C-alpha cells in the first residue's frame, strides 16, 4: 500500500528507467577475512534458529570450551549446516580440535573428516609454485603464456596455420608472468564473465577457436584465454579470478612432468599431511546433462556443444546464440581440493614456521607470499596465494563453493592459527555468506582459555562502565555507539547510562527472535545538549487497547517534546514499543504531532491513515508494523507545521525489497532522504516487506546494505567504523525462514 503520488515524483513516474540494483547499493559479497574486530563479547547467545538436529561435539569435550562450541553450533543451526570441524593452534601445536554434526558419508564429523576446501586450494598451488622456484624450475618474472617461445605454456605449432590466426595472436596475446597469476593481476576480470562460472564451467567463443578442429583440451582452454583481449593491462590492477590458478596448475604439470596431485603430495610428505584429494565432479556435470564414460574421466575437460542456432522466417540467424561451454574436470589447483581441518592446520602452520626455521618453504619464499603488490594501495592485499592484513601480521584464505561449503584457514596477528570447515547446507537451503573469521573471533573472545588473546581479537565496550552481554561497537572518534541484539529488558538501564555519558538514541529497531525481543540501537553524541527521553512499553495480547498508549504519548508531546523515532515488535502474547522523544527547539514551537496505532487487515488499503494525511500539511514521519497472531498493527506519527507549508512525505507500508530499491534510488536522484525504515516478515504473503518513509527534510542515504548474515554484518560494521567519511544512520534486523538478517544505512 502506498499513498497517492505527489507531483514531485511526476518526472520519475516511468518505472522502466529505474535500475533494479542502484549503483549506490552495496551487494552482499564475500567479505574480507582477517580484520581486527571491535566488538564486545557475548555472555549468552540467543537461539538463532528453530531448526532441529544433533550438533553436539563429537570429539573429546572440554568444559572450558563449552561457550566456544556453542557459538559454532549456533552458526550451524542458523544456516542448516550438516557438519563441520575446527582446529585451533599456535606455532604448530594443536590447542583444541572438535567436530560437529555429520560428514558427507553420514558419519560423525571430526577434525580428521575431509571436506571440500574451495578457494583455499590456491594457497597450496602458490606454495607449489614457490617450491619450484626454490628448486630452480622458474622465476616469478618468467612468462607463463605469451608471444615469446620461451613461455612455459605454448600453443601447438601447426604446419598450415591460417594467416588470420597469426595476425590475431600477434595482436592479442598478452604476456603474463608467474607473479601476475599468483597475485591475480593477469588482466582477467571475473565481473566480465571471463572466469570459470560456478568454479568449473567456462563459456567458449567460436570466434576464437574452431571447435570442430580442436582435439587437445588444454590447447582449447589456452586459446580461449590467450586470444581474449585483457580486461586491464596485466600488473596494473588486482582482480580475484580462478583462471589465474587454473593456469598455474597447468604450469606445474608442464614443468615437472608430474600430475598436480602427485607433486603436492610429495611436497607435503615431510609434514605427515597424508594424501589430499580432488573433489568428485560427476554430480555437478550430471546436473548439466553431461555424462562421463570411462575414457572421458582421463581428460582435462569436457566440451558441451549447443545445437545450431534457430533461424527466423527470412532465413537469417539470430544475432545472439548460446555459447558452447567447457566443463573442467581438473579443478584441484584453484578450488577442487578435499582435505581435513587437521591437514590444513599442518600446512598453514608450516607457512608460519618457515619464518623461523626451515620447513616446506624457505623464509624468503614466505616473505614473498606476504608482500604487498605494487598495484595494490589498500591496507589489505592479496599476496602470493594469501590474503594479508594487519600490516602483514595476519594472513589466510577463505573457501566457498556453490553447493554451500564454507572453509577458512587463518593465522591471526595474535599468534593463533585456526582452520574451519563447514559442509554443504541442507538441500533447499540458501547458500549464504557466513563470514567465518568474525565467527571465530567471537567464539574465542568468550572462551576463558583464550582470554589472553581476546584483547587482540575483540575490543570490549567498557569505556561506558557497562558489562557488555551483547554485540557492542563504537566508531573511531566515539561519536557513535552501536548496540546490536541488546535484550529488550536492558534498554532502560542503557538509556540511563548512555544519557549520562552524553549520548542520544538516534535510531532503534526491535526484532523477535525465538519469542524474545532484542534491540539494535544507534547512539549519537548529543552535540546540542538537548533534553530527551524514551518511553518503553509492553501490552499483553489479551488487553489490546491502545487508547491509553496513544493518550500517554500525546501527553508527552503536549509537554514540549516531539517524537524522534519509534520501534514496535511483538511476540505471540505481547506488543512491545520504544518511543524516543526530543525536546522541541524554538524552530519547532508550532510543530504539531499526532500518534496513533491502527489495527489493519493485510489486504486493507489502510484508509484511516490515508484520510489522516489527505491534508497536504499533515505528513507521515514515522511508521512501524508488527503482528500479534494474525492481527497487523500499524503505529504512525504524523506532523504538521503551522509556520510553513511543507511538501508531504512519501510512505510505503508493505513494499517488497525490489520496489524498495527502486523507490530509494528515485528518492536519492531527486534529493529525498530516508526518514524511517523497518524490515518485517509479512504473515500473509510470507515475504520480507519494508515499511518506509521518505522525506525532503531527511539526510540522503549514501549506501544501503541488506541481506547480511550475522557475522557478515559484524565484519562489515567493523570495517565501516574505521572510516571517518560516513555515518551509520540506521541498523535494522529481520527474520526469514528461521535465519536472522541485518541491514544498515549510511549518510
N, C-alpha and C positions, 0 to 999 in steps of 0.2 A: 504494500500500500504506500502510495506517495501522495504528497499534497499536490494541488494544482500547480502547473508550471508557471513560474514567474517570468515576466518579459525579459529579465536579464539573461535567460537561457535561450532566448529565441534564435540567436545566431548560431547556437550549437545544438540545435534540435536534431540534426541529421546523425543518427546513430552510426551510419556507415563510416564516418570519419574518425570514429573513436577506436583506438587500438585496444585489443584485448589485454595486452600486457604493457602498461605505461612504462615509458623509458626511465622514469624516476623511481620505479619499484624495484626492489632487490629480490631476485628469485631465490628460493630456498635452494642452496647449493651445498656441495661438500665444503664444510667449514674447516679452517686451518687447525691442525692439531699442534700441540706443543707450546701453547702460550700460557703465561702465568695468569692464573685467575685471581680475582679479588673478592671471593665470596666467603661469607661466614659459614660455619659448619651447620649441620642439621642434626638435631638430637633425636627426633622421632620422625621417620618418613611417613607421609600419607600413603594409603593404599592406592596405587596408581591404576589399578585395573581390577575389574571384577572377574576376569578370566580365571578358570581353574586349571590346575596342573601341578605336578610334583616338580619342584625346583630346589629341593633340599640339596645341600652339598654332598657330593658323592665320595670324596676322599676324607682323610682324617680331619676331624673338626677341631677347631681351636676357639675357645671361649673369647680370647682376645680379638678374634676376627669376626665375631658374630655380626657386628654392625657393618663391617665391610661386605660380608656375604649378603646381607640384607639389601644393600644398595645394588649389587649385581643382580640378585634375584628379582627385585622390584623392576629393574630395567627389562629383564627377560619377560616378565609378566606383562609389562606395559606394551611390549611390541610382539607378543606371542612368539617369542624365540624358542625353538625346540631345545637347543643345548648350547653349551659353551664351556670355555676353560680359561683360567687366569694363572699366570705366574708372576710373582714379584721378587726381585732380587737386587743385589748390589755387588759390584765388582766381580761378577761371575758366579756368585753364590746365591742359591735359591733361598729366599726367606719365607715364602708362602706359596703354596700351589693348591689349586682346587678345580674341580669340575662340577658342572651343574647340568641338570636335565639329561637329554639323550643325544648320542651321536647319530650319524647318518644311518647306521645299522640298527638303531633302536636300542642299543646298549647304553648303560650309564656312562655318561661322558666323564673323562678325566683329563688331567693336564697332558697326558700322553696320547689322547684321541686326536686323530688327524681331521682337519677341516681345510677347505679351500682358503688360501690366504690372499687371493686377489692381487692388488697392486703391490703388495709387499714383495712379490716376486721380483720387482725391479731392483730392489736392494741387492738381492743375490746375484742378479745379472751384472750389476755395477761392480760388485766385488770380483766376479769372474773376469770382467774386462781389466780391472786394475791388477789382478793376479797375472794375466797375460802380459801386461805392461812390465811388471817386475821380472817376468821370465824372458823378456826381450822380444816378444812377438809383435809389439806395436808401440806407438807413441800416441798420446792423446791428440796430437795435431795431424795424425795420419788421416788421409781421405778414405772414407768408407765407401762412398759412391760418388761418381762424378765423371768428368771428361777424360781425366788422366788414366792411362792404362796401368798406373801403379796403384789405383784404387783397390781396396781389399775386396769389394764385391763388384764384379764386372758383368756386363751383359754379354751373352753369347755372340760370337762373331759369325756372321752369315755370309756365304760367298756371294749371293745375289741380293744383297741388301738394297732396298729401294732408296732412290735419291731423297725422297720425302723424309724417310726415317733419319738419314744422315743430317739433313738440314734441321730437323726437329730436335735431334739430340744435341747438336751444337748450340742451338738457340735456347733450349730449355733445361738441360741437365745442370743443376746447381751443385757445386762442391759442398759436401757435408762431412765434417770431421768426426772422429770418435767423441771428442768433447762436446760437439754440438748435440749429438744424440743423447749422451749421458745427461746433459743439462736441459733437455727439451728446448733447445734453441735452434733446431734444424730447419725451421721455416714452415712446419705443418701446424695448422690451427684446427683443433678438433671442432671448433664452432663452425668451420666451413665444410663440415662433413667429410673431411679428409682422414678422419680417424677410423678405427675399427669399431663399427657400431655394435653395441652390445657385447663388446670385448672379443668377438670372433668373426664378425661379419664386415666385409669390405665391398663397397659398391664399385663396379668397374665401368670404365668408359670405353666404348668401342672405337671412339675417335683416336684413342691412344694405342690400343692393341688389337690386332687382328686375331680374335679369339679362335677362329677356325684353324689357324696355322700354329697356335701356341700349344706346345706339348710339355714344356717344362714349367711346373707350378711355381717354383721360386723365381724363374725368369718373368713369369706373368706378374707377380707381385712387384718385382723391382721395376719393370717397365711402367706399370701404373703410377708408381710414386715418383720415379725419376723424371718422367716426362710431364708431370703436372707442374704448372707454374707455382712457385712458392707463395704462401700467403704473406710472408715477410722475409726480408733478407736474413739468411742464417747468421746467428750470433748477435742480432740486434734486439731480440725480444725473447722472453721465456714464456712458452705456452705448453701446458701439460698435454702430451699426446702419446697414446700407446704405440704408435708406429715406430717411434724412436727406438724403443726397446725390442720390438719385433726384429728390426734390422741388426741390432746388437747381438741378438741370439743367433741370427744367420751368420754374422761375422765370426762369432766364437766357433761355430762349427766349421766355417771355411778355413780358419787359421789352424785349428787343432786336428782336424780330420776326425774328431770325435763327435758324438751326439751331445747336445747341450746337457741332457740329464746325466750322462756319464761323466762329463767334465766337472759339474758342480758336486757330484757325489765324491769324486776323487779329491776335490779341493777341500771339502769339509771332513775328510776321513780322520784327520788328527784330532778333531773336536769330539769324535764319537757321536756325531749327529745321527748317523744312520741314513738309510735311503729316503730321499724326498720323492714325491710322486707328481705326475701330471694329471690334471683334472679330466674326468671322463666326459667327452664331448657328445657321446651318442644321443642322449636325450635331447640336448639342445638342437642338434641337427634334425632329429625327427619332428620337432615342432615346426621346422621349416620345410617339411616333406622331403628331406634329404636323408636317404638311407644308404648305409655303407656296406659294401661287400668286403670280403677278406683282403682283396688286393688294395682297395682304397684306403684301408687302415694304415698302410705303409706310406701313403703320400703326404705331402706337405699341406695340401689344401684340396677342397672340393669345389668345383665350379658349378653353379646352378644357372643355366641359361634360360632366359624367359622366351616365351613364344614370340614370333614375329608380330610387330605392332599391327593393330587393326587399321583398315583403310576406310576413308569416307566414300560417299557415293560417287564422287567425281574421280576417285582413284588416287587421291593424294594421301600421303602418310601423315599421321598425327605428328605434330612438332615434338611433343613430349612423350617419350616412351620409357617404360620401366627399364632401369639399368640392370645388367647382369650382376650377380652377387657371388662373391668368393667367401667360402666358409673355411676359416683357418683351423687346422687340426692341431698344429703345434703352437700352443699359447703359453708354455711354461715361462718363456723369457720375459713376458710382460705382465701376465696376470693369472697364469694357469697352474701354479704350483699348489700342492697339497702338503701340509705339514702340521705338526703339533705345536702347542704353546711351548713345550719343553725344547723342541728342536729350534724354534725361533729364538728362544732365550739364549741358547748356547751360541747361535750365530751372531746375535746382536751384542752379546757380551764380548765376543771376540773382537768386534769393532772397537769397543771402548778399551779393552786390554791391550790392543795394538798400539795405543798411545803411550803405554808404559813398558811393554815387553813384547817380544816377538810373538805374533800369533799367526792367523791365516794371512793377514796383510802386514805390511811394514807400517811404521809410524808415518812416513811420508805419504803413503797411499791414503791412509785415513785422513790425514791433514788435508789432502786434496779433495776428498769426499765432502769435507765440511766447508770448503772455501766458497765465498760469495762470487757468483758470476759477474763479469764486468757490466753486463747489460741489466742487472737487477739492483735498483737502488733501494728496495724495500728493506724493512727491518727483519723480515723473514725471507728465506730464499730456498730454492731447490738446488742442492749441490750436485755431486755425482752420485745419484741414486738415493739421496737422503733429503728430507725436508728439515731445514735447520732453523732454529730460533734461539732467543735469549743470547744473542751475540755469540753464537756458536757453542753455547753450553748445553743446549738441548737439541736432540735430533731423533728422527724416526720416520715411519711411513705408515699410512693407513691403507686398508684394502677393502674393496667393496665390489661385489658382482651383482648383476640384475636379479638373481634369484633371492637376494636378501642376506647373503653372507657378509658379515662385518668383521674386520680384524684391525688390530693396531699393535705395532711393535715400537717401543719408545724408550729412549734414555733421557730422563729428566735432569735438569740442572741441579737438582737436589742430590744426585748420585743414584737415585732409584731407577731401575730398568723394569719395565713391565711388558708382557705380551698378553693380549686379549683376543680370543677367537670366539665368535658367535656364529652358530649355524644358521641355515636359512630359516626364514619365518614360516609359520604355518600356512598351508595352502589357502589362498584367497586374501591373505593379509597384505596390506600395502607396505612396500619397501620404503623405509624412512631413514633419514639422517639421524643417527643416534648420538654421534659425537662422543666417541669412547674416551678421548683424552680428558675431557671435563668430568665424565663419569668416574674415571679412575682417581682423579684428584679429589673429587668429592668423597669417594669411598675411603681413600687414605686419610683424609682430614678427620674422619670420625672414628678412626681406629687408634686406640691407645698405643699400640706397639710402634706406630709410625708418627707419634705426636711430635717427635723431634724434627720431622721434616715438614710438618703442617704449616709452619710459618712461611715456608717457601711455596708450598702448594696452594695455600689459601691465606688471605689476609682477613682476620676476623674484624667484624664491625664492633669494636669495643670502645671507640672514641666517644660514644654517647653514653657510656656506663650501663649498657644493656647486655643481658645474657642473650645471645643470638641463638634461636632454635628454629631458624628458617633461613631462606636464602637472603642475604643482605649484600648490598654493594653501594659504593659511593664513588662519585666522579673524582677526577684528579684534583680539582680545586675544592672539593667537598661542598660545592654549591647545589648539588643534587644528591639525594639518597634514594635508593630503590629497595623496596622490600617486596619479595616475591613469595607467595604462599604463606603469608602470615595468618595464623589461626584467627578466626573471627573474634574469639573471646579476648584476644590480646590487643585489639585495636585501641581500646580506651586507654590502656596503660601506655602504649606507644604514642598516642596522641598527646598525653600529658608530658611525656619525656621530650618528644620532638619539639613541642611548642616552647618548652622552657629553653631548649637549645637554639631557638631562633629559626625553626623551620615551619613551612606551611604545606598542608596537604593539597597539592596541586591536582592530583588525579587519583581516583580509587576505582578498582574493578573487583567484583566479587564473583566467585566460581564455586559450584558444588562438585566436590569430588567424594564419591562414596558416602553421600549423605552428611558430609562435613563441609562447612563453609570456610573458604580461605579468601584472603585479600591480596591484591597486588597494588602497591602504593608508590606513587612518585612524589617525593618531598622536595620542595624548592626552598632555597634560602628566602626568608621573609624580608626582602630588601626594604620594603616600605614600612616595616614595623607596624603593619596593620593588625587590628584585632580580628580574631577568627575563632570559630568553634565548630564542633561536629555534633550531630545527633545520630546515635546508633540505636536501632530499634529492632525488635523481633515480635512477630504476631503469630499466635497459634492458628493453624489452618481451620480449626473448628470455630474460630472467632474472627472471621474475615470481615471486619467492619473498619473501613478506612476513614470514616468521618473524623474520628478523634485524631488520627495521624495527620490528616490534612489541616485540621484546626491548629494543632501544635506547631506545625511548620509555619503556617501563616502568622501565628502569634510572634514567632521569632523574626519573621520578615518585617512585621509591623513595628518591631522594636528597633529598627535601624540597620538590619542586616539584609544581605541578598544571598541567594543560593549560588554557590560557585560550581559545585559538581554534585552528582548523585549516583549511587550504585545500588542495585537491588539484586537479590538472589533468593532461592527458596529450596527447601527440602520437601519431602513428602508431607511433612507435618507442620512446617512453619515458613513464614515470609520474613526476610531479613533486609534491612536497608541501612545505608550510611549516607547522610547528607552533610555536606561541608558548606558552612556559612562564612561569609566575609563581611566585615563592617562596611557600610556604604560610605563612599567618599563624597566630597562636595559635588563632584560631577554626577553622582548617582542620586542626588536628593529627590528628584522627581521620577525615578525609575520605579515602576510598579511590577511586581512579580506575582504569579499565581501558581500554586502547587496542587496537583490533583493525581489521583490513582483511578484508573479506569479498568473495569473488567470487560474484556472484548473476546469475541469469537475469532478463531484464526481466519475464517473466511469473511469476517466483517470488514467493511471499508473504514471502520473506526470513525463514524460520523461525529461523535461527540468532540473529538479532537479537531476534526475539520471545521466544525462550526465554531470552535473556540478561536481558531486562527483565521477565520473568514475576514476579520477586520485587519487591514494591512498593517496597522500599528501594533498588532498583537503577535509576537514572534515566539515560536517554539525554540527554546535554547538548550534544553536537556531532555533526553528520553532514555528510559531503561525498561527492558522487557524481562519477565520471568514467568514461570509456570508453577502453579500449585495443583498437582494432579493434571487434569486436562484444562484447567482454568488458566487463561492467559491474562496476566496483569501488565498494564502499561502505566508507568509512572512518568509524568511530564511536568516540566517547569516552563511557563510562558512568561513573557515580559513585554511591556511597552514603556516608552519613554515620552513623558508629556512635554519635554523640552524640544524634541525634534522628531521628525517623521523618519523612521528607519526603513531600509529595504528588508522585506521579510526574509527569514531564513528558509532554507530548503531542508526538508527532513524525510527520512525513509525509515519505516518500521520493520520491514521484512525483506530487505534487499539480499539477493544472493551474492556470493563472492565476486562473480564475474561482473555483475551490474555495479557492485560497489567499486571495483577497479575503474570502470568506465566513468562513473559519476565523480570519483575523486580526481581523476585526470582532468575531466572537463572543468571541475571547480578550480583546479590549480591553474589552468590556462586562462581563466577569467578572474584570477586573483581572489578566489574564495577559499577560506581556510576550513579546517576540520574543527568544529566546535565541540562535538562529543561523539563517541563511538563505543559500541558494545557488540561483542560476538555472542551468539547463543544458538542452541540447537532447537529448531522448530519441531515441536512434537507431532504436528500433523503431517508435514512433508518429510520429516526425518533428515532434512538438510541443514547445513550450517547457514544461519542468516546473520545479517548485520543490521543493527539499529544505529542510525547515524543522523547527525545534524550538521549542516554546512552553513557557514556564516561569513559575511564580508568582514566582520569585525575580528574574526579569529586569525591566528597566525597560519601562514601557508605551510602545508605539510611538505617536508623535504624528501623524506624517504618513508616507506611503509613496508614492513615485512610481516607476513603471517604464515601459518602452517609450520612453525618451528617446533620440533620436539623439545622436551625439557632440557636436555644437556646441550643441544644445538643452540637453544635460546640463551642459556647461561654463557656459553662460549661467545656468542655474538654480542651479548651485552658487555662481557668483559673486554672484548676488542673495542667496542664502541666508546667506553668511558675513557679510553686513553686519548681520544680525540677531543680537542677543545673547540672545534668549529661548529658543532651541532649540539642541540639539547634534546633529550628524550622528553616527549610531551605526554605520551600515554603508553601504558602496558596493559594488554588485555589477554584473557585466557578463556578457552572454551574446551569442552569435552566432546569428542566424537568417536563413537564405537568403542567406548571404554578407554580411549587414549586421550591424553591431555596435550593441547597445542597452545602455542604462545604467539602473540603479535605485538609489535611495538611501532610507534610513530615518532618521527623526529621533526623538529622545526629549526 
